């Protein structure tokens, strides 16, 4: 079987739900091991394959690699329109208003889903979502130019069923403004003062 020869320290490869452990050595790795998801790594001798249940546990906590917010909304189309118009978050080209929609710009991802699509027994039951959404939560999005972000969002927010608050200089060194989306989720858009 064709493969690739490597001479590197041990690394961990992931494919599907299993992890392939590699060890120091000079053996060949099958070609199929070179196309593991989007992991850009060279590796060494394949050791053993384990499932997540049998993996050794590290003594340090896992390293976060991303963050996204998922908002449960009354009207997915209205939410997509609001976030696209005010913050430039884009849905996939083939999105449907009946399911979950992931909106993205740069490193920011906000997912929206109609609250009726939540499964029975979900933490966010209809009773818990009966009042205003996002109570006690402020979603902070940092931008490189808050003045431009405000100039973009201000004329769109009310037109799309939300609210925009004025720009303000904060005593902690940021310049920011707030948006309230059509469901009442509260967002702070900020950048450091210039």
VOZA-355289 format. One record per residue (C-alpha): x, y, z; residue number from 1; residue in one letter. Coordinates in steps of 0.25 Angstrom, whole numbers, plus 5000, padded with zeros to 4 digits. Example, Ala and Ser with C-alpha at 12.3 -4.5 7.8 and 13.67 -1.06 7.14 Angstrom:
2
<px=5049; py=4982; pz=5031; fifi=1; figu=A>;
<px=5055; py=4996; pz=5029; fifi=2; figu=S>;
//
This chain:
194
<px=5000; py=5000; pz=5000; fifi=1; figu=X>;
<px=5005; py=5014; pz=4996; fifi=2; figu=X>;
<px=5008; py=5023; pz=5008; fifi=3; figu=X>;
<px=5016; py=5035; pz=5013; fifi=4; figu=X>;
<px=5029; py=5034; pz=5021; fifi=5; figu=X>;
<px=5031; py=5043; pz=5033; fifi=6; figu=X>;
<px=5040; py=5046; pz=5044; fifi=7; figu=X>;
<px=5033; py=5055; pz=5054; fifi=8; figu=X>;
<px=5029; py=5055; pz=5069; fifi=9; figu=X>;
<px=5016; py=5048; pz=5073; fifi=10; figu=X>;
<px=5004; py=5055; pz=5069; fifi=11; figu=X>;
<px=4989; py=5052; pz=5069; fifi=12; figu=X>;
<px=4980; py=5050; pz=5057; fifi=13; figu=X>;
<px=4965; py=5051; pz=5057; fifi=14; figu=X>;
<px=4956; py=5044; pz=5047; fifi=15; figu=X>;
<px=4941; py=5043; pz=5050; fifi=16; figu=X>;
<px=4938; py=5039; pz=5064; fifi=17; figu=X>;
<px=4951; py=5032; pz=5066; fifi=18; figu=X>;
<px=4965; py=5037; pz=5069; fifi=19; figu=X>;
<px=4978; py=5031; pz=5062; fifi=20; figu=X>;
<px=4990; py=5032; pz=5071; fifi=21; figu=X>;
<px=5003; py=5033; pz=5064; fifi=22; figu=X>;
<px=5017; py=5030; pz=5070; fifi=23; figu=X>;
<px=5031; py=5034; pz=5067; fifi=24; figu=X>;
<px=5037; py=5025; pz=5056; fifi=25; figu=X>;
<px=5040; py=5023; pz=5042; fifi=26; figu=X>;
<px=5028; py=5015; pz=5037; fifi=27; figu=X>;
<px=5019; py=5018; pz=5025; fifi=28; figu=X>;
<px=5005; py=5023; pz=5027; fifi=29; figu=X>;
<px=4994; py=5019; pz=5017; fifi=30; figu=X>;
<px=4990; py=5030; pz=5007; fifi=31; figu=X>;
<px=4976; py=5030; pz=5013; fifi=32; figu=X>;
<px=4982; py=5035; pz=5026; fifi=33; figu=X>;
<px=4987; py=5048; pz=5019; fifi=34; figu=X>;
<px=4973; py=5054; pz=5017; fifi=35; figu=X>;
<px=4967; py=5055; pz=5031; fifi=36; figu=X>;
<px=4957; py=5066; pz=5031; fifi=37; figu=X>;
<px=4963; py=5080; pz=5031; fifi=38; figu=X>;
<px=4975; py=5076; pz=5041; fifi=39; figu=X>;
<px=4988; py=5081; pz=5034; fifi=40; figu=X>;
<px=4998; py=5072; pz=5041; fifi=41; figu=X>;
<px=5009; py=5063; pz=5037; fifi=42; figu=X>;
<px=5010; py=5050; pz=5045; fifi=43; figu=X>;
<px=5018; py=5038; pz=5048; fifi=44; figu=X>;
<px=5015; py=5023; pz=5051; fifi=45; figu=X>;
<px=5000; py=5020; pz=5053; fifi=46; figu=X>;
<px=4999; py=5014; pz=5067; fifi=47; figu=X>;
<px=4985; py=5010; pz=5072; fifi=48; figu=X>;
<px=4971; py=5014; pz=5069; fifi=49; figu=X>;
<px=4962; py=5017; pz=5080; fifi=50; figu=X>;
<px=4948; py=5022; pz=5082; fifi=51; figu=X>;
<px=4945; py=5035; pz=5091; fifi=52; figu=X>;
<px=4941; py=5025; pz=5102; fifi=53; figu=X>;
<px=4954; py=5019; pz=5103; fifi=54; figu=X>;
<px=4964; py=5031; pz=5101; fifi=55; figu=X>;
<px=4973; py=5034; pz=5112; fifi=56; figu=X>;
<px=4969; py=5047; pz=5119; fifi=57; figu=X>;
<px=4978; py=5059; pz=5120; fifi=58; figu=X>;
<px=4980; py=5065; pz=5134; fifi=59; figu=X>;
<px=4978; py=5079; pz=5128; fifi=60; figu=X>;
<px=4964; py=5084; pz=5123; fifi=61; figu=X>;
<px=4961; py=5084; pz=5108; fifi=62; figu=X>;
<px=4965; py=5096; pz=5100; fifi=63; figu=X>;
<px=4954; py=5104; pz=5094; fifi=64; figu=X>;
<px=4955; py=5106; pz=5079; fifi=65; figu=X>;
<px=4942; py=5114; pz=5076; fifi=66; figu=X>;
<px=4930; py=5120; pz=5081; fifi=67; figu=X>;
<px=4916; py=5122; pz=5075; fifi=68; figu=X>;
<px=4903; py=5127; pz=5080; fifi=69; figu=X>;
<px=4890; py=5120; pz=5077; fifi=70; figu=X>;
<px=4878; py=5128; pz=5078; fifi=71; figu=X>;
<px=4863; py=5123; pz=5079; fifi=72; figu=X>;
<px=4854; py=5132; pz=5071; fifi=73; figu=X>;
<px=4840; py=5135; pz=5067; fifi=74; figu=X>;
<px=4843; py=5138; pz=5053; fifi=75; figu=X>;
<px=4856; py=5132; pz=5046; fifi=76; figu=X>;
<px=4854; py=5141; pz=5034; fifi=77; figu=X>;
<px=4853; py=5153; pz=5042; fifi=78; figu=X>;
<px=4865; py=5149; pz=5050; fifi=79; figu=X>;
<px=4873; py=5146; pz=5037; fifi=80; figu=X>;
<px=4869; py=5160; pz=5031; fifi=81; figu=X>;
<px=4873; py=5167; pz=5044; fifi=82; figu=X>;
<px=4887; py=5161; pz=5046; fifi=83; figu=X>;
<px=4890; py=5162; pz=5031; fifi=84; figu=X>;
<px=4886; py=5177; pz=5030; fifi=85; figu=X>;
<px=4891; py=5182; pz=5043; fifi=86; figu=X>;
<px=4904; py=5174; pz=5045; fifi=87; figu=X>;
<px=4907; py=5167; pz=5031; fifi=88; figu=X>;
<px=4905; py=5153; pz=5037; fifi=89; figu=X>;
<px=4902; py=5144; pz=5025; fifi=90; figu=X>;
<px=4894; py=5131; pz=5024; fifi=91; figu=X>;
<px=4898; py=5120; pz=5015; fifi=92; figu=X>;
<px=4894; py=5122; pz=5001; fifi=93; figu=X>;
<px=4884; py=5110; pz=5002; fifi=94; figu=X>;
<px=4878; py=5114; pz=5016; fifi=95; figu=X>;
<px=4863; py=5110; pz=5019; fifi=96; figu=X>;
<px=4854; py=5118; pz=5029; fifi=97; figu=X>;
<px=4849; py=5105; pz=5035; fifi=98; figu=X>;
<px=4861; py=5100; pz=5041; fifi=99; figu=X>;
<px=4874; py=5105; pz=5048; fifi=100; figu=X>;
<px=4882; py=5116; pz=5041; fifi=101; figu=X>;
<px=4896; py=5119; pz=5044; fifi=102; figu=X>;
<px=4900; py=5133; pz=5041; fifi=103; figu=X>;
<px=4915; py=5137; pz=5040; fifi=104; figu=X>;
<px=4924; py=5148; pz=5038; fifi=105; figu=X>;
<px=4939; py=5147; pz=5041; fifi=106; figu=X>;
<px=4941; py=5139; pz=5054; fifi=107; figu=X>;
<px=4926; py=5142; pz=5058; fifi=108; figu=X>;
<px=4915; py=5131; pz=5057; fifi=109; figu=X>;
<px=4901; py=5133; pz=5062; fifi=110; figu=X>;
<px=4891; py=5122; pz=5060; fifi=111; figu=X>;
<px=4876; py=5125; pz=5059; fifi=112; figu=X>;
<px=4865; py=5114; pz=5060; fifi=113; figu=X>;
<px=4850; py=5115; pz=5062; fifi=114; figu=X>;
<px=4847; py=5112; pz=5077; fifi=115; figu=X>;
<px=4836; py=5103; pz=5073; fifi=116; figu=X>;
<px=4847; py=5093; pz=5067; fifi=117; figu=X>;
<px=4853; py=5091; pz=5081; fifi=118; figu=X>;
<px=4851; py=5076; pz=5085; fifi=119; figu=X>;
<px=4842; py=5073; pz=5096; fifi=120; figu=X>;
<px=4849; py=5073; pz=5109; fifi=121; figu=X>;
<px=4860; py=5083; pz=5104; fifi=122; figu=X>;
<px=4865; py=5093; pz=5115; fifi=123; figu=X>;
<px=4858; py=5105; pz=5108; fifi=124; figu=X>;
<px=4844; py=5100; pz=5109; fifi=125; figu=X>;
<px=4833; py=5109; pz=5104; fifi=126; figu=X>;
<px=4830; py=5113; pz=5119; fifi=127; figu=X>;
<px=4845; py=5118; pz=5120; fifi=128; figu=X>;
<px=4844; py=5125; pz=5107; fifi=129; figu=X>;
<px=4830; py=5132; pz=5110; fifi=130; figu=X>;
<px=4837; py=5145; pz=5114; fifi=131; figu=X>;
<px=4847; py=5154; pz=5108; fifi=132; figu=X>;
<px=4859; py=5147; pz=5101; fifi=133; figu=X>;
<px=4873; py=5148; pz=5106; fifi=134; figu=X>;
<px=4870; py=5153; pz=5120; fifi=135; figu=X>;
<px=4883; py=5154; pz=5127; fifi=136; figu=X>;
<px=4892; py=5152; pz=5115; fifi=137; figu=X>;
<px=4899; py=5163; pz=5107; fifi=138; figu=X>;
<px=4906; py=5157; pz=5094; fifi=139; figu=X>;
<px=4918; py=5165; pz=5091; fifi=140; figu=X>;
<px=4924; py=5166; pz=5077; fifi=141; figu=X>;
<px=4937; py=5173; pz=5075; fifi=142; figu=X>;
<px=4939; py=5180; pz=5062; fifi=143; figu=X>;
<px=4951; py=5188; pz=5056; fifi=144; figu=X>;
<px=4943; py=5200; pz=5053; fifi=145; figu=X>;
<px=4931; py=5203; pz=5062; fifi=146; figu=X>;
<px=4928; py=5216; pz=5056; fifi=147; figu=X>;
<px=4926; py=5209; pz=5042; fifi=148; figu=X>;
<px=4918; py=5198; pz=5049; fifi=149; figu=X>;
<px=4909; py=5208; pz=5055; fifi=150; figu=X>;
<px=4907; py=5216; pz=5042; fifi=151; figu=X>;
<px=4903; py=5202; pz=5036; fifi=152; figu=X>;
<px=4894; py=5197; pz=5047; fifi=153; figu=X>;
<px=4887; py=5210; pz=5051; fifi=154; figu=X>;
<px=4878; py=5212; pz=5038; fifi=155; figu=X>;
<px=4875; py=5197; pz=5038; fifi=156; figu=X>;
<px=4872; py=5193; pz=5052; fifi=157; figu=X>;
<px=4858; py=5199; pz=5053; fifi=158; figu=X>;
<px=4854; py=5195; pz=5039; fifi=159; figu=X>;
<px=4857; py=5181; pz=5042; fifi=160; figu=X>;
<px=4849; py=5181; pz=5055; fifi=161; figu=X>;
<px=4860; py=5184; pz=5065; fifi=162; figu=X>;
<px=4866; py=5196; pz=5073; fifi=163; figu=X>;
<px=4880; py=5203; pz=5072; fifi=164; figu=X>;
<px=4885; py=5211; pz=5083; fifi=165; figu=X>;
<px=4895; py=5223; pz=5081; fifi=166; figu=X>;
<px=4910; py=5221; pz=5081; fifi=167; figu=X>;
<px=4917; py=5224; pz=5094; fifi=168; figu=X>;
<px=4931; py=5225; pz=5100; fifi=169; figu=X>;
<px=4932; py=5216; pz=5112; fifi=170; figu=X>;
<px=4941; py=5218; pz=5124; fifi=171; figu=X>;
<px=4948; py=5205; pz=5122; fifi=172; figu=X>;
<px=4954; py=5209; pz=5109; fifi=173; figu=X>;
<px=4944; py=5204; pz=5099; fifi=174; figu=X>;
<px=4935; py=5212; pz=5089; fifi=175; figu=X>;
<px=4922; py=5204; pz=5087; fifi=176; figu=X>;
<px=4907; py=5204; pz=5084; fifi=177; figu=X>;
<px=4896; py=5194; pz=5087; fifi=178; figu=X>;
<px=4886; py=5186; pz=5078; fifi=179; figu=X>;
<px=4874; py=5179; pz=5082; fifi=180; figu=X>;
<px=4869; py=5169; pz=5072; fifi=181; figu=X>;
<px=4854; py=5166; pz=5068; fifi=182; figu=X>;
<px=4853; py=5156; pz=5079; fifi=183; figu=X>;
<px=4860; py=5165; pz=5090; fifi=184; figu=X>;
<px=4874; py=5159; pz=5090; fifi=185; figu=X>;
<px=4884; py=5170; pz=5094; fifi=186; figu=X>;
<px=4897; py=5172; pz=5087; fifi=187; figu=X>;
<px=4908; py=5181; pz=5090; fifi=188; figu=X>;
<px=4917; py=5185; pz=5078; fifi=189; figu=X>;
<px=4930; py=5191; pz=5082; fifi=190; figu=X>;
<px=4945; py=5194; pz=5078; fifi=191; figu=X>;
<px=4956; py=5201; pz=5086; fifi=192; figu=X>;
<px=4956; py=5216; pz=5086; fifi=193; figu=X>;
<px=4965; py=5222; pz=5075; fifi=194; figu=X>;
//
